[in-house]
């Protein structure tokens, strides 16, 4: 399985939802402009205090390119709202992709592909 899927969950500070939404819009705008290997980049809200970001990439290399492309807006988002509370990667990520996640101090759970349709 060459594709990489990611699910990241973040908490939203009380009364900061509108600011969070604006930062999400900027991240999505930059992905649309710069990313070539991103197949899915969807942000979901649960109430007003939690967000889940669902991402799918053609490969680990595409995921790394994405991280580079949105580095600045994500840094701003993480500074204001903290890093994701959980990150799961589905697939077989490259050592470079895992190293990048570790360097960013994000705890990651890996689910390697077993079998499917």
C-alpha positions as CSV (number, residue, x, y, z in Angstrom):
1,X,0.0,0.0,0.0
2,X,1.8,3.1,-1.2
3,X,-0.9,5.6,-0.2
4,X,-0.6,7.1,3.3
5,X,-3.7,8.1,5.3
6,X,-3.5,10.4,8.3
7,X,-6.0,11.3,11.0
8,X,-5.0,14.1,13.4
9,X,-7.2,15.4,16.2
10,X,-6.8,18.8,17.8
11,X,-8.5,20.6,20.7
12,X,-9.9,24.1,20.1
13,X,-9.6,26.6,22.9
14,X,-12.9,27.9,24.3
15,X,-14.1,30.9,22.4
16,X,-11.4,30.6,19.7
17,X,-13.4,28.7,17.1
18,X,-13.6,31.5,14.5
19,X,-9.9,32.1,14.7
20,X,-9.3,28.4,14.3
21,X,-11.5,28.3,11.3
22,X,-9.6,31.1,9.6
23,X,-6.3,29.3,10.2
24,X,-7.8,26.1,8.7
25,X,-9.0,28.0,5.6
26,X,-5.4,29.3,5.1
27,X,-3.9,25.8,5.4
28,X,-6.5,24.4,2.9
29,X,-5.8,27.3,0.5
30,X,-2.0,26.6,0.6
31,X,-2.6,22.9,0.0
32,X,-4.8,23.6,-3.0
33,X,-2.1,25.9,-4.4
34,X,1.0,23.9,-3.7
35,X,0.4,20.2,-3.1
36,X,0.4,17.8,-6.0
37,X,0.2,14.4,-4.2
38,X,-2.5,15.2,-1.7
39,X,-5.7,13.3,-2.4
40,X,-7.7,14.3,0.6
41,X,-7.3,17.1,3.1
42,X,-10.6,17.5,5.0
43,X,-11.2,19.3,8.3
44,X,-14.1,18.2,10.5
45,X,-15.5,19.8,13.7
46,X,-17.0,18.0,16.7
47,X,-19.0,20.7,18.4
48,X,-16.9,23.8,19.1
49,X,-13.9,22.2,20.8
50,X,-12.4,19.5,18.7
51,X,-11.2,19.1,15.1
52,X,-10.2,16.1,13.1
53,X,-8.1,16.4,10.0
54,X,-8.3,13.5,7.5
55,X,-5.5,13.4,5.0
56,X,-4.6,11.0,2.2
57,X,-1.4,11.2,0.2
58,X,-0.2,9.3,-2.9
59,X,3.0,8.3,-1.0
60,X,5.2,9.1,1.9
61,X,7.1,11.5,-0.4
62,X,3.8,13.4,-1.1
63,X,3.1,13.6,2.7
64,X,6.6,15.1,3.3
65,X,6.1,17.6,0.4
66,X,2.7,18.6,2.0
67,X,4.4,19.1,5.4
68,X,6.9,21.4,3.8
69,X,4.3,23.3,1.8
70,X,2.1,24.1,4.8
71,X,4.9,24.4,7.4
72,X,4.4,28.1,8.2
73,X,0.6,28.1,8.7
74,X,0.7,24.8,10.7
75,X,3.4,26.3,13.0
76,X,1.2,29.3,13.6
77,X,-1.8,26.9,14.3
78,X,0.2,24.8,16.7
79,X,1.6,27.8,18.5
80,X,-2.0,29.1,19.1
81,X,-3.8,25.8,19.7
82,X,-1.1,23.3,20.5
83,X,0.0,20.2,18.6
84,X,-2.5,17.5,17.7
85,X,-3.7,15.4,20.6
86,X,-3.4,12.3,18.5
87,X,-2.1,11.3,15.1
88,X,-2.6,8.0,13.4
89,X,-0.9,7.0,10.2
90,X,-2.4,4.3,8.1
91,X,-0.1,2.5,5.6
92,X,3.6,1.9,5.4
93,X,5.2,5.3,6.0
94,X,8.9,5.8,5.0
95,X,11.5,6.2,7.7
96,X,11.8,9.9,6.7
97,X,8.1,10.5,7.3
98,X,8.3,8.9,10.7
99,X,11.5,10.8,11.6
100,X,9.8,14.1,10.6
101,X,6.8,13.3,12.9
102,X,9.2,12.5,15.8
103,X,11.2,15.7,15.3
104,X,8.0,17.7,15.6
105,X,7.3,16.1,18.9
106,X,4.1,14.5,17.8
107,X,3.2,11.1,19.2
108,X,2.2,8.9,16.3
109,X,0.4,5.5,16.1
110,X,1.1,3.5,13.0
111,X,-1.5,1.1,11.5
112,X,0.2,-1.0,8.8
113,X,-2.0,-2.4,6.1
114,X,-3.1,-6.0,6.6
115,X,-5.7,-6.7,3.9
116,X,-8.8,-5.2,2.2
117,X,-10.6,-4.7,-1.0
